[in-house]
Amino acid sequence: MTDPDSWWLDERAYAGREHSDEQHTRRYDAKMDAGAPAEIRLLEEAGVLGPDSTVVDLGTGTGQFALAAAAVCARVVAVDVAPLMLARLREKLDSSTLSNVEVVSAGFLTYEHVGGPADVVYSRFALHHLPDFWQAIALRRMAEMLRPGGVLRLSDVVYSFEPEDAERRIEAWIAETMAADVDGGWTRAELAEHVRDEHSTFTWLLEPMIERAGFDLADATYDDSGMLAQYLCRRR
Ligand SMILES: C[S@@+](CC[C@H](N)C(=O)[O-])C[C@H]1O[C@@H](n2cnc3c(N)ncnc32)[C@H](O)[C@@H]1O
C-alpha cells in the first residue's frame, strides 16, 4: 500500500498492466525480440563490455539481454519491478549453466547498487513507465551506479517529432506496427494503451535530462517512424 506521507513514486503502481498478466509474460519472448546479440557487439565495440565487466539491466523483463550479457561478462544484475517477468527470467536461469546473474526485485527508483561500479547500465523499453520528473531522477541514479567512462545504453519509445505532428505520426506507427492478435505481436489496443497510459516523452525533452544527469550523448539514433530512440551515453 502506498504510504500517504511519502512523496516518492510507487514505481510498482506504474509498471504497466500487462507485466502482471501471466499470459502476457509467457508470450513475451515470442512477441519481442530484444536483439541482444547486436547490442552485445555494440557494447563490446564501445570498450565497456568484456570478461571483467559488470552490467546492470534495469527493467530486464524476461532477461533476453541479461542472459546474453552474462555469457560474455563477469557480473549481471537483472532488475525489474514485475514479479511475473522475473519469474520467466528465473525459469530460464534454472535451465542454464550461468552462475553470474543476480535477479533483483526493484526498479529505477529503488534499486541500490552494491559492489564495484557498473561498466554498463542497460535499459530497453522500460524507462517510459515513469513520468518525466521521475525519468530525470532515474537517469541520475543510473549515472551514480556507473564508473566514469561507463556507458548507459538506453532504448525506448521516445518521440522525435513536434507536438503538431503527434496525431499523424502515432496513427502511422500504429497502422504499420499493429498485429491482428496478441500472440502475433502488438495489437492496436496495446499500442494505443502505450501512448495513452504510459509516459513516453519527446526526444527534445529526454535528451537534456540525460545530459543533466551526468552523461555525454555519444550517439542517438531514431527509427523512421519517429517513435523509437536508442542512445549511447557516456558517464562523465
Ligand atoms: C517492455 S518490457 C522490456 C523488457 C526488456 N528490457 C526487453 O527489452 O525485452 C518493460 C519492463 O519494464 C519493467 N518496469 C516497469 N516499470 C519499471 C520500473 N520502475 N523499474 C524497473 N523496471 C520497470 C516491466 O516490469 C517490464 O518487465
The ligand as an SDF file (V2000), in Angstrom:
LIG
                    3D

 27 29  0  0  0  0  0  0  0  0999 V2000
    8.5170   -3.9090  -22.3990 C   0  0  0  0  0  0  0  0  0  0  0  0
    9.3150   -4.6930  -21.0520 S   0  0  0  0  0  0  0  0  0  0  0  0
   11.0250   -4.6500  -21.6070 C   0  0  0  0  0  0  0  0  0  0  0  0
   11.8240   -5.8020  -21.0720 C   0  0  0  0  0  0  0  0  0  0  0  0
   13.2350   -5.9230  -21.6070 C   0  0  0  0  0  0  0  0  0  0  0  0
   14.0470   -4.7800  -21.2350 N   0  0  0  0  0  0  0  0  0  0  0  0
   13.2390   -6.0980  -23.1150 C   0  0  0  0  0  0  0  0  0  0  0  0
   13.7870   -5.2600  -23.8200 O   0  0  0  0  0  0  0  0  0  0  0  0
   12.7010   -7.1120  -23.5740 O   0  0  0  0  0  0  0  0  0  0  0  0
    9.3150   -3.4260  -19.7990 C   0  0  0  0  0  0  0  0  0  0  0  0
    9.8060   -3.9140  -18.4640 C   0  0  0  0  0  0  0  0  0  0  0  0
    9.9950   -2.7720  -17.6060 O   0  0  0  0  0  0  0  0  0  0  0  0
    9.6040   -3.1490  -16.3060 C   0  0  0  0  0  0  0  0  0  0  0  0
    9.3760   -1.9470  -15.4990 N   0  0  0  0  0  0  0  0  0  0  0  0
    8.3010   -1.1440  -15.4510 C   0  0  0  0  0  0  0  0  0  0  0  0
    8.4860   -0.1390  -14.5780 N   0  0  0  0  0  0  0  0  0  0  0  0
    9.7210   -0.3210  -14.0450 C   0  0  0  0  0  0  0  0  0  0  0  0
   10.4840    0.3700  -13.0680 C   0  0  0  0  0  0  0  0  0  0  0  0
   10.0320    1.4840  -12.4640 N   0  0  0  0  0  0  0  0  0  0  0  0
   11.7180   -0.0980  -12.7600 N   0  0  0  0  0  0  0  0  0  0  0  0
   12.1980   -1.2060  -13.3760 C   0  0  0  0  0  0  0  0  0  0  0  0
   11.5140   -1.9130  -14.3000 N   0  0  0  0  0  0  0  0  0  0  0  0
   10.2990   -1.4740  -14.6320 C   0  0  0  0  0  0  0  0  0  0  0  0
    8.3730   -4.0010  -16.5400 C   0  0  0  0  0  0  0  0  0  0  0  0
    8.0530   -4.7800  -15.4120 O   0  0  0  0  0  0  0  0  0  0  0  0
    8.8250   -4.8200  -17.7460 C   0  0  0  0  0  0  0  0  0  0  0  0
    9.4430   -6.0130  -17.3690 O   0  0  0  0  0  0  0  0  0  0  0  0
  1  2  1  0
  2  3  1  0
  2 10  1  0
  3  4  1  0
  4  5  1  0
  5  6  1  0
  5  7  1  0
  7  8  2  0
  7  9  1  0
 10 11  1  0
 11 12  1  0
 11 26  1  0
 12 13  1  0
 13 14  1  0
 13 24  1  0
 14 15  1  0
 14 23  1  0
 15 16  2  0
 16 17  1  0
 17 18  1  0
 17 23  2  0
 18 19  1  0
 18 20  2  0
 20 21  1  0
 21 22  2  0
 22 23  1  0
 24 25  1  0
 24 26  1  0
 26 27  1  0
M  CHG  2   2   1   9  -1
M  END
$$$$
